[in-house]
Amino acid sequence: MNATNVDVLICGAGAAGLTLAIDLARRGVAFRLVEKRDTPFHGSRGKGLQPRTLEVFEDLGLLDRIRAFGGPYPPQRAHRADGGHVDSPTVEEAAATPAEPHALPWMVPQFVTERIMRERLDGLGRHPQFGCELVALQQDADGVMASLAGPDGPETVRARYLVGADGGRSFVRQALGIGFPGTTLGVRGLVADVHLAGLDRDAWHRFGEGSMQRQIGFCPLAGTELFQIQAAVPLEGEIDLSREGLQAMVAERTGREDIRIDAVAWASAFRMNARLADRYRAGRVLLAGDAAHTHPPTGGQGLNTSVQDAYNLGWKLAAVLAGAPDALLDSYEAERRPVAESVLGLSTRLLDAARQGDNRRGREARQLDLGYPGSPLALEDPARTHGLRAGDRAPDAPIHRATGAPTRLFELFKGPHWTLLGRDVDRTTVPPHPQLRVHAFGAHGDVVDTHGHVRDAYAMKPGDWVLVRPDGYLGAFVAGDRCEALHAQLRLVGIDVGGCPV
């Protein structure tokens, strides 16, 4: 059987696979996106998009529709046995700032988020292939031979790289023999999307707080007519997920007969786990999303971490395919695995708090402070002793172009390129390159720090360069007299601008 050839084969068309596909599509990379499900996922297991993910979606061209089809988190309403209730914020209040334009999480049911992502991919001329399953793989030094089973029969695909974004039971991870250690957390959860009457949609209703046996929550899903039911259920035994079964549970746990389930759109019972893959890479095969890490849903971290895995991986794959050293892909695990490890700890702590009836979420859940300190791709020359460091998230700031037109740093960063910012620099230090956009503040610059927000956030001295990666993290801080260090850093990621001017 002849094999078709592709640069990247992505297995799994959930949030991670779709993010990677969108990023590769806008970079012109040849890929296939396959999904063993016959149809798209239609549930809302994940529903919260954290501020850092909103920044990612802004860059990928998704944000306007995400905003249009979602909404803010409602307050929590704890119902008491005497019929009264107490309201409290679900998330700590925070205001947008010049550096952080998206201050709060945004609620969008997972099936809506993934639909918007597929529509964006369609607009780029690419589409997931449903009902197509990876059944075997073999790799050598130059690529991966993948056997697929699809609606048209068996098929063989030869890919230079394969990415397993195929979920917690990942076939790819198991085929590679990569360990997935962790713990089962002794909690079994139920989640269901239902049409419901008897509760207002202005609050996230909770009953039986403080008792895992009696807790039940009803969250109105923004942008839909659905409520999401969440409840802990017994570890053993069958759970009746029918309308009648859920109705009986609702009546028992709330003590109310006026809350009526009219229809069930989707329901699932699952055991909560905290697991992390031993490795994210084996040769030409990489893992992303739930294939690499699973954790409890508390804190709304899962889908967001998966999206950011793929956002980190996409530009690196494209760079290596274009000629950058293959070792660049090793930085993917070096950067993303520690993040997943910290997310496992956070979501587990939030689960422990939820067991006691505390469901609040603070700044640590928003993922704006995650970064890659100590990354092999982070350069400081000379070393910085305060403020932003290489590996940190690059802040936004309102600025003006030299023409007087208002814009933002995020607009300069938007797209698949690298961005180099300089203050009072010699522009001849870095010749033009198609993968690099250079902007200068100060005399004869093309951008103006009108309100001083760039100065406050970046603390650049005259002559300084700041290199911003395609995924919005700081790749380097380099002084003006360290031209060779800056050029070496660019060559590391496949950007060769020649030698420094004499």
C-alpha positions in Angstrom: 0.0 0.0 0.0 1.4 3.4 -1.0 1.8 5.9 1.7 0.6 9.5 1.4 3.1 12.1 2.7 2.6 14.9 5.2 4.8 17.1 7.4 2.7 16.6 10.6 0.0 14.1 11.5 -2.2 15.3 14.4 -4.2 12.6 16.1 -7.1 14.1 18.0 -9.4 17.0 17.1 -10.1 18.3 20.5 -8.9 21.7 21.8 -5.2 20.8 21.7 -5.4 19.3 18.2 -7.5 22.1 16.8 -5.1 24.8 18.3 -2.1 23.1 16.7 -3.9 22.7 13.4 -4.9 26.4 13.3 -1.3 27.5 14.1 0.2 25.2 11.5 -2.4 26.2 8.9 -1.5 29.9 9.2 2.2 29.0 8.8 1.6 27.0 5.6 2.6 23.7 7.1 1.2 20.5 5.4 -0.6 18.5 8.0 -3.5 16.0 8.5 -5.8 16.3 11.5 -7.6 13.0 12.3 -10.2 12.2 15.0 -11.5 8.7 15.8 -14.9 10.0 16.9 -17.4 10.0 14.1 -18.7 13.4 15.1 -17.4 16.4 17.1 -17.6 16.3 20.9 -20.9 17.8 22.1 -20.5 18.2 25.8 -19.2 20.9 28.1 -16.6 19.1 30.2 -14.6 22.2 30.0 -16.3 25.6 30.1 -13.9 28.2 31.4 -11.3 30.1 29.3 -8.6 31.7 31.4 -7.2 35.1 30.5 -4.0 33.7 29.1 -6.0 31.5 26.8 -8.0 34.5 25.7 -4.7 36.1 24.7 -3.8 33.0 22.7 -7.2 33.1 21.0 -6.7 36.8 20.2 -3.5 35.9 18.3 -5.2 33.0 16.5 -8.1 35.1 15.3 -10.7 33.5 17.5 -11.4 36.0 20.2 -14.2 38.0 18.7 -16.4 34.9 18.2 -15.4 33.5 21.6 -16.5 36.7 23.2 -19.7 36.8 21.2 -20.8 33.2 22.1 -19.8 33.2 25.8 -20.3 35.3 28.9 -18.8 36.1 32.4 -19.0 33.7 35.2 -22.1 34.3 37.4 -21.9 34.5 41.1 -22.3 31.4 43.3 -25.5 31.0 45.1 -25.3 28.7 48.1 -28.9 27.5 48.9 -29.6 26.8 52.6 -31.8 24.1 54.0 -34.2 26.8 55.3 -34.8 28.1 51.8 -32.5 31.1 52.0 -29.4 31.6 50.1 -26.0 33.4 50.1 -24.3 34.8 47.0 -20.6 35.1 46.6 -18.2 35.8 43.6 -17.1 32.7 41.7 -13.8 34.5 40.7 -11.9 37.2 42.5 -12.6 40.6 40.9 -9.9 42.0 38.8 -9.8 44.9 36.3 -8.1 44.9 33.0 -4.8 46.8 32.8 -2.6 48.0 30.0 -0.4 44.9 30.6 -3.2 42.5 31.0 -6.2 43.3 28.8 -8.1 40.2 29.7 -8.6 40.2 33.4 -11.2 37.5 34.1 -12.1 34.1 32.8 -14.8 33.8 30.2 -17.4 31.0 30.1 -17.8 29.2 26.9 -19.0 25.6 26.8 -16.4 23.3 25.3 -18.5 22.2 22.4 -19.0 25.8 21.4 -15.3 26.6 21.8 -14.3 23.7 19.6 -17.0 24.6 17.0 -15.6 28.1 16.8 -12.1 26.6 16.4 -13.3 24.3 13.6 -14.9 27.3 11.8 -11.6 29.2 12.1 -9.7 26.2 10.6 -12.3 26.0 7.8 -11.6 29.6 7.0 -7.9 28.7 6.6 -8.9 26.0 4.1 -8.3 23.0 6.4 -10.6 20.5 8.1 -10.5 17.7 10.7 -11.2 14.2 9.4 -13.7 12.5 11.7 -14.1 8.7 11.9 -10.4 8.2 11.2 -8.4 6.3 13.8 -4.7 5.8 14.3 -4.3 2.0 14.8 -0.5 1.5 14.5 2.7 3.6 14.2 6.4 2.9 13.5 9.1 5.5 13.4 12.6 5.8 12.2 15.2 8.6 12.2 13.4 10.5 9.4 9.7 10.2 10.2 6.7 8.1 11.3 4.7 5.5 9.4 1.1 5.7 10.6 -1.6 3.2 9.9 -5.1 4.8 9.8 -8.5 3.1 9.7 -11.2 5.4 8.2 -14.5 5.4 6.4 -12.7 4.5 3.1 -10.7 1.7 4.6 -7.1 1.4 5.8 -4.6 4.0 4.9 -0.9 4.5 5.5 0.5 8.0 6.1 4.2 8.9 6.2 4.7 12.0 8.5 7.8 13.8 9.4 6.3 14.3 12.9 3.3 12.9 14.6 1.5 14.6 17.5 -0.7 12.6 19.9 -3.5 14.9 21.1 -5.8 12.0 21.6 -6.9 12.4 25.2 -6.3 10.7 28.6 -6.5 7.2 27.2 -4.0 8.2 24.4 -3.3 5.4 21.9 -0.2 7.3 20.9 1.2 7.5 24.4 0.5 3.8 25.0 2.0 2.8 21.6 5.2 4.6 22.6 5.3 2.9 26.0 5.5 6.2 27.8 4.5 6.0 31.5 1.6 7.9 32.9 2.1 7.9 36.7 -0.1 9.6 39.1 -3.0 9.0 41.4 -6.7 8.3 41.3 -8.1 10.9 43.7 -10.9 9.0 45.2 -13.6 11.2 43.7 -16.0 10.2 41.0 -17.8 13.1 39.3 -20.9 13.5 37.3 -21.4 16.3 34.7 -24.4 16.8 32.5 -25.7 19.4 30.1 -29.5 19.7 30.5 -32.5 21.8 29.6 -33.9 22.7 33.0 -36.7 24.7 34.5 -37.1 26.1 38.1 -33.8 28.0 38.5 -32.8 31.5 37.5 -29.9 31.9 35.1 -28.3 34.7 37.0 -26.3 32.5 39.4 -24.4 29.2 39.7 -26.7 27.4 42.1 -25.2 25.1 44.7 -27.0 22.8 47.2 -25.6 20.6 50.0 -22.3 22.4 50.3 -19.8 20.7 52.7 -21.1 17.2 52.0 -19.7 15.3 49.1 -22.6 12.9 49.3 -25.2 15.7 48.9 -23.4 18.4 46.9 -24.9 19.3 43.6 -24.4 22.4 41.4 -26.3 23.9 38.5 -24.3 26.4 36.3 -26.1 28.2 33.5 -23.9 27.7 30.4 -23.3 31.1 28.8 -24.3 31.4 25.2 -26.8 28.5 25.4 -30.1 27.6 27.0 -28.4 24.8 29.0 -27.4 24.3 32.6 -24.5 22.2 33.5 -25.1 19.9 36.5 -22.0 18.9 38.6 -22.1 16.4 41.4 -20.0 13.9 43.2 -21.3 10.3 42.9 -20.4 7.0 44.5 -17.1 5.4 43.5 -18.7 2.1 42.5 -21.9 1.1 40.7 -23.8 2.3 37.7 -25.0 5.9 37.6 -28.3 6.5 35.9 -27.6 9.4 33.4 -31.1 9.4 31.9 -33.4 12.3 32.4 -35.4 10.2 35.0 -32.2 9.2 36.9 -30.9 12.8 37.0 -34.3 14.1 38.0 -34.4 11.7 41.0 -30.9 12.9 42.1 -31.9 16.5 41.8 -35.0 16.0 43.9 -33.1 14.1 46.5 -30.1 16.5 46.9 -32.0 19.8 46.6 -35.2 18.8 48.5 -37.1 20.6 45.8 -39.7 19.4 43.4 -39.9 22.5 41.3 -36.5 22.0 39.6 -37.4 20.0 36.5 -35.1 18.5 33.9 -36.8 18.6 30.5 -34.0 17.0 28.4 -30.4 15.7 28.7 -28.1 16.9 25.9 -25.0 15.1 27.2 -23.9 13.4 30.5 -20.9 11.6 31.8 -19.6 10.0 35.0 -15.8 9.9 35.5 -13.1 9.2 38.0 -10.9 12.1 38.8 -7.2 11.5 38.3 -3.9 13.5 38.5 -1.4 12.0 36.1 1.6 13.3 34.1 3.4 11.6 31.3 7.0 10.6 31.9 8.0 12.2 28.6 6.4 14.5 26.1 8.6 13.4 23.2 9.9 10.1 21.8 11.9 10.7 18.6 9.5 12.1 15.9 6.4 11.7 18.1 5.2 14.3 20.6 2.3 14.4 23.1 0.0 17.3 23.8 -3.1 18.1 26.0 -4.7 15.3 28.0 -2.5 12.7 26.3 0.3 14.3 28.4 -1.5 15.3 31.6 -4.9 14.8 33.3 -6.2 16.4 36.4 -9.5 17.2 38.1 -11.7 19.8 36.5 -11.5 22.2 39.5 -10.2 25.6 38.6 -10.9 25.3 34.9 -7.3 24.4 34.0 -7.6 21.4 31.7 -8.7 22.8 28.3 -6.5 25.9 28.9 -3.4 23.9 29.5 -4.0 21.8 26.5 -4.5 24.9 24.2 -1.2 26.3 25.5 0.7 23.1 25.0 -0.2 23.2 21.3 0.5 27.0 21.1 4.0 26.3 22.4 4.5 23.4 20.0 3.2 24.8 16.8 5.9 27.4 16.1 8.6 25.0 17.0 7.4 22.3 14.7 7.1 24.9 11.9 10.6 26.2 12.6 12.2 22.7 12.6 10.4 21.8 9.4 11.8 25.0 7.8 15.4 24.1 8.8 15.9 25.0 12.5 17.8 22.4 14.6 15.7 19.4 15.6 16.9 20.0 19.2 14.5 23.0 19.3 11.7 20.5 19.8 13.3 19.3 23.1 12.4 22.7 24.6 8.7 21.8 24.3 8.9 19.2 27.1 11.4 21.3 29.0 8.9 24.2 29.1 5.5 22.6 29.2 6.0 19.6 31.5 6.8 21.8 34.6 3.7 23.9 33.8 1.5 20.8 33.8 3.1 19.6 37.0 2.2 22.9 38.7 -1.4 22.7 37.2 -1.8 19.3 38.7 -0.9 20.6 42.1 -3.3 23.6 41.7 -6.3 21.7 40.5 -5.8 19.1 43.2 -5.7 21.8 45.9 -8.8 23.4 44.5 -10.5 20.0 44.6 -9.7 19.7 48.3 -11.2 23.1 48.9 -14.3 22.3 46.9 -14.8 19.2 49.1 -15.2 21.8 51.9 -17.6 23.9 49.9 -15.0 26.5 48.8 -15.3 26.9 45.0 -13.6 30.3 44.7 -10.9 30.8 42.1 -8.1 33.4 42.4 -5.3 34.8 40.2 -3.3 31.6 40.3 -6.0 30.0 38.1 -5.8 32.6 35.4 -2.4 31.4 34.0 -1.1 34.9 33.4 1.9 34.2 35.7 3.0 31.0 34.0 6.2 31.2 32.1 9.4 29.4 31.2 12.1 30.5 33.7 15.3 28.6 33.0 14.2 27.6 29.5 17.0 26.7 27.1 15.4 29.3 24.9 15.7 32.1 27.4 18.6 34.5 27.1 19.7 37.5 29.3 22.9 39.3 28.3 23.7 40.7 30.7 21.6 39.0 33.4 18.7 41.0 34.8 18.3 41.5 38.5 14.7 42.9 38.6 11.5 43.3 36.6 10.6 41.0 33.7 12.9 38.1 33.0 13.5 36.0 29.8 10.9 33.3 29.8 8.1 35.5 31.3 4.9 36.3 29.5 5.3 39.4 27.3 2.9 42.1 28.6 0.6 44.2 26.4 0.7 48.0 26.3 -1.2 50.7 24.4 1.2 52.6 22.1 1.1 54.7 18.9 2.7 54.2 15.5 4.9 57.0 14.3 1.9 58.1 12.1 -0.1 58.8 15.2 -2.4 55.8 14.8 -3.1 54.1 18.1 -2.2 50.4 18.5 -1.0 47.9 21.1 2.0 45.7 21.6 -0.3 42.6 21.1 -1.1 43.9 17.6 2.6 44.1 16.8 3.0 40.5 18.2 0.0 39.1 16.4 0.8 36.5 13.8 3.3 33.7 13.3 6.4 35.9 13.3 9.0 36.8 16.0 9.0 40.4 17.2 12.1 42.4 18.2 11.6 45.6 20.2 14.4 48.1 20.6 14.9 51.3 22.5 17.1 53.9 20.9 18.8 51.2 18.9 21.0 50.9 15.8 18.6 49.3 13.3 21.4 48.0 11.2 22.2 45.6 14.1 19.5 43.3 12.8 19.0 43.1 9.0 15.5 42.3 7.7 14.2 38.7 7.8 10.8 37.3 6.7 10.3 35.6 10.1 11.2 38.7 12.2 9.5 42.1 12.6 11.6 44.8 14.2 10.1 47.8 15.9 12.0 50.7 17.6 11.0 53.1 20.3 12.8 56.4 20.7 14.5 58.7 18.1 13.6 57.8 14.6 11.5 54.9 15.9 8.4 53.6 14.2 6.4 53.2 17.4 5.9 55.6 20.4 5.5 54.7 24.0 2.8 57.4 24.4 1.8 56.8 28.0 5.0 55.1 29.3 3.4 51.7 29.7 6.2 50.0 27.7 8.8 51.7 29.9 7.0 50.6 33.0 6.5 47.0 31.9 9.8 46.3 30.1 12.3 48.6 31.8 14.4 48.8 28.6 17.6 50.9 28.8 18.9 52.8 25.7 20.3 50.3 23.3 18.4 47.4 24.7 16.7 44.7 22.5 13.8 42.6 23.7 13.0 39.5 21.6 9.4 38.2 21.8 8.5 34.7 20.7 5.6 33.8 18.4 3.8 32.4 21.4 4.0 35.7 23.4 6.8 34.9 25.8 10.1 36.8 26.2 12.9 35.0 24.4 15.7 37.4 25.2 16.8 40.7 26.8 20.1 41.8 25.1 22.1 44.9 25.6 23.0 46.9 22.5 26.7 46.0 22.6 25.9 42.2 22.6 25.0 41.9 19.0 26.6 38.5 18.6 24.6 37.1 21.5 21.4 38.3 19.9 22.3 36.8 16.5 23.2 33.5 18.0 19.8 33.4 19.8 18.0 34.0 16.5 20.0 31.2 14.8 19.0 28.9 17.6 15.4 29.2 16.4 16.1 29.1 12.7 16.5 32.9 12.0 19.8 33.7 10.4 20.3 37.4 9.8 24.0 37.1 9.0 26.8 38.7 11.0 26.9 41.8 13.1 27.9 45.1 11.4 31.6 46.0 11.8 
